[in-house]
């Protein structure tokens, strides 16, 4: 007798067999990641435990594991979490759905049109920076510049990374770089965490950064920070100049202001509102 393949009982048996191949820890970790959404970007262990019916101690271990892998990051240095940059590694298709790149691509395209220079959006993933959006210049000289979406560079040795770390304290940096000496790529790379912190503070106080062949010979950049609705630096917008030095005429043409304006534009699109100046400061023109 030929067995009935549509028998509900048979299907149930097969389903039970499939269940034997599931990995509970992996399943729970993915269920945690799935709970984060644009409506609820920040969640804590107690809420996740309640929603998923998983013991709180287990949730804490899963959160710490996901954090160590970069899939989650601490929100406001609290016990709450938000999705981390490592989610990008699941596929570049995800990049197009990110608010940052969706909102930022027309901004860097406009910057490219205004300057004639290739422009990027760059974010930080731990000790690396990651290029997540690009507006390519049409000038032939840029054909030799091989920085594309997905390129990763060391944060401490690049102007992009130093601007991105503008919110970090010296203690934060020491936790991120516990080694006594930082790896050097050029003579301009900071050798110690203290030197890196000094560079970061200078850039943060200036509100932008200029690099002339500080990481790669023949490549100069102008970068400015992008902030989100909490005021946190979440990205930089940068333009690339394929020369050893930046021509003074280019700077005087308003290049820095154009890059800063683009960064401010994207920050505004991310609902960042700079602190209001006092009447006294406005009267002084500060």
Short mmCIF file of the C-alpha atoms (twelve columns), coordinates in Angstrom:
data_MODEL
# 
_entry.id   MODEL 
# 
loop_
_atom_site.group_PDB 
_atom_site.id 
_atom_site.type_symbol 
_atom_site.label_atom_id 
_atom_site.label_alt_id 
_atom_site.label_comp_id 
_atom_site.label_asym_id 
_atom_site.label_seq_id 
_atom_site.Cartn_x 
_atom_site.Cartn_y 
_atom_site.Cartn_z 
_atom_site.pdbx_PDB_model_num 
ATOM 1   C CA . UNK A 1   0.000  0.000  0.000   1 
ATOM 2   C CA . UNK A 2   1.352  3.371  -0.983  1 
ATOM 3   C CA . UNK A 3   1.620  5.675  2.038   1 
ATOM 4   C CA . UNK A 4   -0.436 8.870  1.976   1 
ATOM 5   C CA . UNK A 5   2.150  11.656 1.925   1 
ATOM 6   C CA . UNK A 6   -0.522 14.190 2.850   1 
ATOM 7   C CA . UNK A 7   -1.368 12.403 6.077   1 
ATOM 8   C CA . UNK A 8   -1.404 15.022 8.895   1 
ATOM 9   C CA . UNK A 9   0.061  12.503 11.289  1 
ATOM 10  C CA . UNK A 10  3.041  11.888 9.057   1 
ATOM 11  C CA . UNK A 11  3.688  15.622 8.667   1 
ATOM 12  C CA . UNK A 12  3.634  15.996 12.430  1 
ATOM 13  C CA . UNK A 13  6.223  13.240 12.822  1 
ATOM 14  C CA . UNK A 14  8.492  14.945 10.304  1 
ATOM 15  C CA . UNK A 15  8.102  18.251 12.072  1 
ATOM 16  C CA . UNK A 16  9.134  16.591 15.296  1 
ATOM 17  C CA . UNK A 17  12.199 15.219 13.555  1 
ATOM 18  C CA . UNK A 18  13.123 18.687 12.318  1 
ATOM 19  C CA . UNK A 19  12.865 20.006 15.863  1 
ATOM 20  C CA . UNK A 20  15.697 17.673 16.894  1 
ATOM 21  C CA . UNK A 21  18.105 19.648 14.703  1 
ATOM 22  C CA . UNK A 22  17.350 23.051 16.206  1 
ATOM 23  C CA . UNK A 23  19.988 24.783 18.342  1 
ATOM 24  C CA . UNK A 24  18.157 26.452 21.257  1 
ATOM 25  C CA . UNK A 25  20.872 29.009 21.993  1 
ATOM 26  C CA . UNK A 26  21.054 30.168 18.374  1 
ATOM 27  C CA . UNK A 27  17.278 30.291 18.114  1 
ATOM 28  C CA . UNK A 28  17.015 32.392 21.280  1 
ATOM 29  C CA . UNK A 29  19.738 34.771 20.118  1 
ATOM 30  C CA . UNK A 30  17.991 35.349 16.800  1 
ATOM 31  C CA . UNK A 31  14.662 35.853 18.562  1 
ATOM 32  C CA . UNK A 32  16.312 38.553 20.696  1 
ATOM 33  C CA . UNK A 33  17.651 40.346 17.617  1 
ATOM 34  C CA . UNK A 34  14.217 40.157 15.995  1 
ATOM 35  C CA . UNK A 35  12.648 42.049 18.902  1 
ATOM 36  C CA . UNK A 36  14.499 45.262 17.997  1 
ATOM 37  C CA . UNK A 37  12.679 47.513 15.558  1 
ATOM 38  C CA . UNK A 38  12.509 51.172 14.468  1 
ATOM 39  C CA . UNK A 39  9.642  51.612 16.935  1 
ATOM 40  C CA . UNK A 40  11.612 49.974 19.745  1 
ATOM 41  C CA . UNK A 41  15.335 50.444 18.971  1 
ATOM 42  C CA . UNK A 42  16.404 50.074 22.625  1 
ATOM 43  C CA . UNK A 43  15.493 47.144 24.875  1 
ATOM 44  C CA . UNK A 44  16.715 45.685 28.170  1 
ATOM 45  C CA . UNK A 45  17.053 42.179 29.591  1 
ATOM 46  C CA . UNK A 46  13.941 42.306 31.850  1 
ATOM 47  C CA . UNK A 47  11.657 43.269 28.959  1 
ATOM 48  C CA . UNK A 48  13.195 40.699 26.605  1 
ATOM 49  C CA . UNK A 49  12.906 37.988 29.259  1 
ATOM 50  C CA . UNK A 50  9.231  38.780 29.734  1 
ATOM 51  C CA . UNK A 51  8.445  38.876 26.016  1 
ATOM 52  C CA . UNK A 52  10.288 35.717 25.039  1 
ATOM 53  C CA . UNK A 53  9.636  33.656 28.147  1 
ATOM 54  C CA . UNK A 54  13.344 33.075 28.693  1 
ATOM 55  C CA . UNK A 55  14.930 33.222 32.182  1 
ATOM 56  C CA . UNK A 56  16.543 36.579 32.834  1 
ATOM 57  C CA . UNK A 57  19.949 35.068 33.604  1 
ATOM 58  C CA . UNK A 58  19.877 33.299 30.234  1 
ATOM 59  C CA . UNK A 59  18.902 36.538 28.502  1 
ATOM 60  C CA . UNK A 60  21.826 38.338 30.155  1 
ATOM 61  C CA . UNK A 61  24.259 35.700 28.855  1 
ATOM 62  C CA . UNK A 62  22.788 35.879 25.357  1 
ATOM 63  C CA . UNK A 63  22.956 39.680 25.348  1 
ATOM 64  C CA . UNK A 64  26.587 39.643 26.442  1 
ATOM 65  C CA . UNK A 65  27.422 37.112 23.724  1 
ATOM 66  C CA . UNK A 66  25.667 39.157 21.048  1 
ATOM 67  C CA . UNK A 67  27.437 42.273 22.332  1 
ATOM 68  C CA . UNK A 68  30.858 40.589 22.191  1 
ATOM 69  C CA . UNK A 69  30.186 39.672 18.551  1 
ATOM 70  C CA . UNK A 70  29.106 43.207 17.697  1 
ATOM 71  C CA . UNK A 71  25.464 42.379 16.939  1 
ATOM 72  C CA . UNK A 72  24.339 44.457 19.922  1 
ATOM 73  C CA . UNK A 73  25.805 47.489 21.663  1 
ATOM 74  C CA . UNK A 74  25.099 49.253 24.927  1 
ATOM 75  C CA . UNK A 75  22.662 52.155 24.773  1 
ATOM 76  C CA . UNK A 76  23.702 55.173 26.827  1 
ATOM 77  C CA . UNK A 77  26.166 52.974 28.778  1 
ATOM 78  C CA . UNK A 78  23.226 51.380 30.566  1 
ATOM 79  C CA . UNK A 79  21.907 47.824 30.754  1 
ATOM 80  C CA . UNK A 80  19.806 48.500 27.685  1 
ATOM 81  C CA . UNK A 81  20.919 47.507 24.210  1 
ATOM 82  C CA . UNK A 82  20.500 48.521 20.579  1 
ATOM 83  C CA . UNK A 83  21.438 46.729 17.359  1 
ATOM 84  C CA . UNK A 84  25.157 46.892 16.578  1 
ATOM 85  C CA . UNK A 85  27.098 47.483 13.398  1 
ATOM 86  C CA . UNK A 86  27.876 43.776 12.948  1 
ATOM 87  C CA . UNK A 87  24.336 43.310 11.674  1 
ATOM 88  C CA . UNK A 88  25.714 44.837 8.459   1 
ATOM 89  C CA . UNK A 89  27.922 41.796 7.975   1 
ATOM 90  C CA . UNK A 90  24.833 39.662 7.346   1 
ATOM 91  C CA . UNK A 91  24.748 41.133 3.845   1 
ATOM 92  C CA . UNK A 92  25.162 44.406 2.054   1 
ATOM 93  C CA . UNK A 93  21.511 44.175 0.976   1 
ATOM 94  C CA . UNK A 94  20.685 45.298 4.492   1 
ATOM 95  C CA . UNK A 95  22.586 48.540 3.974   1 
ATOM 96  C CA . UNK A 96  19.916 49.898 1.646   1 
ATOM 97  C CA . UNK A 97  17.298 49.561 4.376   1 
ATOM 98  C CA . UNK A 98  19.265 51.428 7.014   1 
ATOM 99  C CA . UNK A 99  17.922 54.843 7.902   1 
ATOM 100 C CA . UNK A 100 21.425 56.268 7.915   1 
ATOM 101 C CA . UNK A 101 22.217 55.252 4.343   1 
ATOM 102 C CA . UNK A 102 18.706 55.895 3.032   1 
ATOM 103 C CA . UNK A 103 18.744 59.433 4.344   1 
ATOM 104 C CA . UNK A 104 22.436 60.015 3.747   1 
ATOM 105 C CA . UNK A 105 22.866 58.947 0.141   1 
ATOM 106 C CA . UNK A 106 21.205 62.048 -1.380  1 
ATOM 107 C CA . UNK A 107 23.251 64.194 1.011   1 
ATOM 108 C CA . UNK A 108 26.611 62.840 -0.153  1 
ATOM 109 C CA . UNK A 109 25.459 62.866 -3.771  1 
ATOM 110 C CA . UNK A 110 24.718 66.587 -3.386  1 
ATOM 111 C CA . UNK A 111 28.121 67.059 -1.733  1 
ATOM 112 C CA . UNK A 112 29.794 65.231 -4.616  1 
ATOM 113 C CA . UNK A 113 28.004 67.511 -7.084  1 
ATOM 114 C CA . UNK A 114 28.975 70.643 -5.151  1 
ATOM 115 C CA . UNK A 115 32.654 69.718 -4.793  1 
ATOM 116 C CA . UNK A 116 33.407 67.328 -7.648  1 
ATOM 117 C CA . UNK A 117 34.934 64.997 -5.034  1 
ATOM 118 C CA . UNK A 118 34.052 61.435 -4.075  1 
ATOM 119 C CA . UNK A 119 32.114 61.479 -0.808  1 
ATOM 120 C CA . UNK A 120 31.422 58.743 1.734   1 
ATOM 121 C CA . UNK A 121 29.439 57.978 4.862   1 
ATOM 122 C CA . UNK A 122 31.594 56.120 7.390   1 
ATOM 123 C CA . UNK A 123 30.618 54.486 10.692  1 
ATOM 124 C CA . UNK A 124 32.631 52.856 13.487  1 
ATOM 125 C CA . UNK A 125 32.516 49.166 14.378  1 
ATOM 126 C CA . UNK A 126 34.638 48.758 17.494  1 
ATOM 127 C CA . UNK A 127 38.255 49.355 16.483  1 
ATOM 128 C CA . UNK A 128 37.438 49.638 12.770  1 
ATOM 129 C CA . UNK A 129 35.685 52.146 10.555  1 
ATOM 130 C CA . UNK A 130 33.330 50.853 7.849   1 
ATOM 131 C CA . UNK A 131 32.382 52.699 4.660   1 
ATOM 132 C CA . UNK A 132 28.626 52.247 4.239   1 
ATOM 133 C CA . UNK A 133 27.706 54.661 1.417   1 
ATOM 134 C CA . UNK A 134 29.560 56.234 -1.499  1 
ATOM 135 C CA . UNK A 135 28.960 58.948 -4.084  1 
ATOM 136 C CA . UNK A 136 31.641 58.461 -6.727  1 
ATOM 137 C CA . UNK A 137 33.220 61.438 -8.454  1 
ATOM 138 C CA . UNK A 138 33.059 61.445 -12.232 1 
ATOM 139 C CA . UNK A 139 36.616 62.805 -12.496 1 
ATOM 140 C CA . UNK A 140 39.053 60.263 -14.059 1 
ATOM 141 C CA . UNK A 141 41.627 60.858 -11.296 1 
ATOM 142 C CA . UNK A 142 39.342 59.054 -8.830  1 
ATOM 143 C CA . UNK A 143 39.504 55.772 -10.745 1 
ATOM 144 C CA . UNK A 144 42.633 54.887 -8.765  1 
ATOM 145 C CA . UNK A 145 40.919 55.339 -5.384  1 
ATOM 146 C CA . UNK A 146 39.751 51.872 -4.280  1 
ATOM 147 C CA . UNK A 147 37.692 52.667 -1.180  1 
ATOM 148 C CA . UNK A 148 34.263 51.100 -1.658  1 
ATOM 149 C CA . UNK A 149 31.227 50.263 0.431   1 
ATOM 150 C CA . UNK A 150 32.251 47.631 2.957   1 
ATOM 151 C CA . UNK A 151 35.904 48.727 3.190   1 
ATOM 152 C CA . UNK A 152 37.227 48.524 6.753   1 
ATOM 153 C CA . UNK A 153 40.145 50.547 8.121   1 
ATOM 154 C CA . UNK A 154 41.693 50.879 11.603  1 
ATOM 155 C CA . UNK A 155 39.837 53.577 13.531  1 
ATOM 156 C CA . UNK A 156 42.766 54.883 15.551  1 
ATOM 157 C CA . UNK A 157 44.943 55.463 12.490  1 
ATOM 158 C CA . UNK A 158 42.377 57.236 10.305  1 
ATOM 159 C CA . UNK A 159 40.869 60.692 10.502  1 
ATOM 160 C CA . UNK A 160 37.435 59.125 10.031  1 
ATOM 161 C CA . UNK A 161 37.886 56.978 13.130  1 
ATOM 162 C CA . UNK A 162 39.261 59.817 15.215  1 
ATOM 163 C CA . UNK A 163 36.224 61.970 14.404  1 
ATOM 164 C CA . UNK A 164 33.895 59.038 15.081  1 
ATOM 165 C CA . UNK A 165 35.421 58.600 18.547  1 
ATOM 166 C CA . UNK A 166 34.768 62.234 19.444  1 
ATOM 167 C CA . UNK A 167 32.282 61.252 22.165  1 
ATOM 168 C CA . UNK A 168 34.632 58.827 23.934  1 
ATOM 169 C CA . UNK A 169 36.356 59.616 27.201  1 
ATOM 170 C CA . UNK A 170 39.959 58.720 27.912  1 
ATOM 171 C CA . UNK A 171 38.730 55.763 29.995  1 
ATOM 172 C CA . UNK A 172 36.570 54.611 27.072  1 
ATOM 173 C CA . UNK A 173 39.609 54.683 24.814  1 
ATOM 174 C CA . UNK A 174 41.743 52.778 27.310  1 
ATOM 175 C CA . UNK A 175 39.090 50.066 27.453  1 
ATOM 176 C CA . UNK A 176 38.983 49.927 23.643  1 
ATOM 177 C CA . UNK A 177 42.796 49.950 23.311  1 
ATOM 178 C CA . UNK A 178 44.307 48.249 26.388  1 
ATOM 179 C CA . UNK A 179 47.687 47.705 24.712  1 
ATOM 180 C CA . UNK A 180 50.549 50.042 25.728  1 
ATOM 181 C CA . UNK A 181 51.405 50.976 22.131  1 
ATOM 182 C CA . UNK A 182 49.078 51.433 19.163  1 
ATOM 183 C CA . UNK A 183 49.922 49.922 15.791  1 
ATOM 184 C CA . UNK A 184 51.488 52.565 13.556  1 
ATOM 185 C CA . UNK A 185 50.749 52.834 9.847   1 
ATOM 186 C CA . UNK A 186 52.471 56.147 9.099   1 
ATOM 187 C CA . UNK A 187 54.553 58.608 11.150  1 
ATOM 188 C CA . UNK A 188 51.297 60.506 11.794  1 
ATOM 189 C CA . UNK A 189 49.566 57.579 13.538  1 
ATOM 190 C CA . UNK A 190 49.187 58.223 17.301  1 
ATOM 191 C CA . UNK A 191 51.506 55.938 19.258  1 
ATOM 192 C CA . UNK A 192 49.559 55.846 22.541  1 
ATOM 193 C CA . UNK A 193 45.993 56.123 23.761  1 
ATOM 194 C CA . UNK A 194 46.856 59.456 25.355  1 
ATOM 195 C CA . UNK A 195 48.122 60.823 22.030  1 
ATOM 196 C CA . UNK A 196 45.023 59.464 20.299  1 
ATOM 197 C CA . UNK A 197 42.772 61.141 22.854  1 
ATOM 198 C CA . UNK A 198 44.528 64.479 22.340  1 
ATOM 199 C CA . UNK A 199 44.017 64.178 18.573  1 
ATOM 200 C CA . UNK A 200 40.357 63.276 19.071  1 
ATOM 201 C CA . UNK A 201 39.735 66.234 21.380  1 
ATOM 202 C CA . UNK A 202 41.359 68.652 18.914  1 
ATOM 203 C CA . UNK A 203 39.098 67.406 16.114  1 
ATOM 204 C CA . UNK A 204 36.021 67.458 18.348  1 
ATOM 205 C CA . UNK A 205 36.656 71.037 19.451  1 
ATOM 206 C CA . UNK A 206 37.228 72.099 15.843  1 
ATOM 207 C CA . UNK A 207 34.083 70.359 14.588  1 
ATOM 208 C CA . UNK A 208 35.843 68.823 11.578  1 
ATOM 209 C CA . UNK A 209 39.140 67.208 10.641  1 
ATOM 210 C CA . UNK A 210 41.609 67.452 7.784   1 
ATOM 211 C CA . UNK A 211 44.040 64.698 6.869   1 
ATOM 212 C CA . UNK A 212 46.828 65.022 4.343   1 
ATOM 213 C CA . UNK A 213 48.287 61.575 3.548   1 
ATOM 214 C CA . UNK A 214 48.061 60.659 7.229   1 
ATOM 215 C CA . UNK A 215 46.953 57.075 6.523   1 
ATOM 216 C CA . UNK A 216 47.462 56.427 2.823   1 
ATOM 217 C CA . UNK A 217 50.047 58.273 0.773   1 
ATOM 218 C CA . UNK A 218 48.476 60.479 -1.878  1 
ATOM 219 C CA . UNK A 219 45.034 60.544 -0.242  1 
ATOM 220 C CA . UNK A 220 43.740 63.527 1.734   1 
ATOM 221 C CA . UNK A 221 40.301 63.948 3.303   1 
ATOM 222 C CA . UNK A 222 38.008 66.423 5.015   1 
ATOM 223 C CA . UNK A 223 35.595 64.830 7.525   1 
ATOM 224 C CA . UNK A 224 32.806 66.085 9.791   1 
ATOM 225 C CA . UNK A 225 30.682 64.254 12.411  1 
ATOM 226 C CA . UNK A 226 27.026 63.233 12.057  1 
ATOM 227 C CA . UNK A 227 24.876 63.008 15.196  1 
ATOM 228 C CA . UNK A 228 21.566 61.276 15.862  1 
ATOM 229 C CA . UNK A 229 18.576 62.362 17.933  1 
ATOM 230 C CA . UNK A 230 20.430 61.602 21.195  1 
ATOM 231 C CA . UNK A 231 23.375 63.793 20.205  1 
ATOM 232 C CA . UNK A 232 25.678 60.786 19.789  1 
ATOM 233 C CA . UNK A 233 28.167 60.701 16.908  1 
ATOM 234 C CA . UNK A 234 26.967 57.878 14.648  1 
ATOM 235 C CA . UNK A 235 28.819 58.583 11.403  1 
ATOM 236 C CA . UNK A 236 31.088 60.941 9.548   1 
ATOM 237 C CA . UNK A 237 30.693 62.449 6.119   1 
ATOM 238 C CA . UNK A 238 33.975 62.719 4.297   1 
ATOM 239 C CA . UNK A 239 35.310 63.897 0.957   1 
ATOM 240 C CA . UNK A 240 38.389 62.382 -0.654  1 
ATOM 241 C CA . UNK A 241 41.053 64.431 -2.406  1 
ATOM 242 C CA . UNK A 242 43.436 62.194 -4.416  1 
ATOM 243 C CA . UNK A 243 46.509 64.309 -3.686  1 
ATOM 244 C CA . UNK A 244 49.324 64.343 -1.106  1 
ATOM 245 C CA . UNK A 245 48.159 67.749 0.117   1 
ATOM 246 C CA . UNK A 246 44.971 69.776 -0.125  1 
ATOM 247 C CA . UNK A 247 45.394 72.765 -2.364  1 
ATOM 248 C CA . UNK A 248 44.809 75.997 -0.484  1 
ATOM 249 C CA . UNK A 249 42.507 77.248 -3.219  1 
ATOM 250 C CA . UNK A 250 40.285 74.213 -2.681  1 
ATOM 251 C CA . UNK A 251 39.998 74.935 1.026   1 
ATOM 252 C CA . UNK A 252 39.338 78.614 0.385   1 
ATOM 253 C CA . UNK A 253 36.572 77.649 -2.042  1 
ATOM 254 C CA . UNK A 254 34.482 76.608 0.953   1 
ATOM 255 C CA . UNK A 255 35.218 72.886 0.971   1 
ATOM 256 C CA . UNK A 256 35.215 72.615 4.772   1 
ATOM 257 C CA . UNK A 257 31.923 74.488 5.062   1 
ATOM 258 C CA . UNK A 258 30.360 72.255 2.406   1 
ATOM 259 C CA . UNK A 259 31.400 69.077 4.240   1 
ATOM 260 C CA . UNK A 260 30.182 70.446 7.584   1 
ATOM 261 C CA . UNK A 261 26.908 71.545 6.020   1 
ATOM 262 C CA . UNK A 262 26.380 68.050 4.599   1 
ATOM 263 C CA . UNK A 263 27.077 66.486 8.012   1 
ATOM 264 C CA . UNK A 264 24.681 68.939 9.671   1 
ATOM 265 C CA . UNK A 265 22.056 68.178 7.010   1 
ATOM 266 C CA . UNK A 266 22.235 64.434 7.684   1 
ATOM 267 C CA . UNK A 267 22.229 65.050 11.452  1 
ATOM 268 C CA . UNK A 268 19.042 67.077 11.048  1 
ATOM 269 C CA . UNK A 269 17.482 64.273 9.000   1 
ATOM 270 C CA . UNK A 270 18.315 61.953 11.914  1 
ATOM 271 C CA . UNK A 271 16.378 64.359 14.192  1 
ATOM 272 C CA . UNK A 272 19.430 65.846 15.879  1 
ATOM 273 C CA . UNK A 273 18.757 69.248 17.358  1 
ATOM 274 C CA . UNK A 274 21.823 71.164 18.585  1 
ATOM 275 C CA . UNK A 275 21.538 72.722 22.061  1 
ATOM 276 C CA . UNK A 276 20.018 76.192 21.908  1 
ATOM 277 C CA . UNK A 277 22.466 79.015 22.493  1 
ATOM 278 C CA . UNK A 278 21.725 81.460 25.269  1 
ATOM 279 C CA . UNK A 279 20.765 85.063 24.463  1 
ATOM 280 C CA . UNK A 280 24.071 86.193 26.009  1 
ATOM 281 C CA . UNK A 281 26.077 83.904 23.671  1 
ATOM 282 C CA . UNK A 282 24.068 85.028 20.651  1 
ATOM 283 C CA . UNK A 283 24.714 88.668 21.548  1 
ATOM 284 C CA . UNK A 284 28.445 87.933 21.599  1 
ATOM 285 C CA . UNK A 285 28.183 86.121 18.288  1 
ATOM 286 C CA . UNK A 286 29.414 82.872 19.806  1 
# 
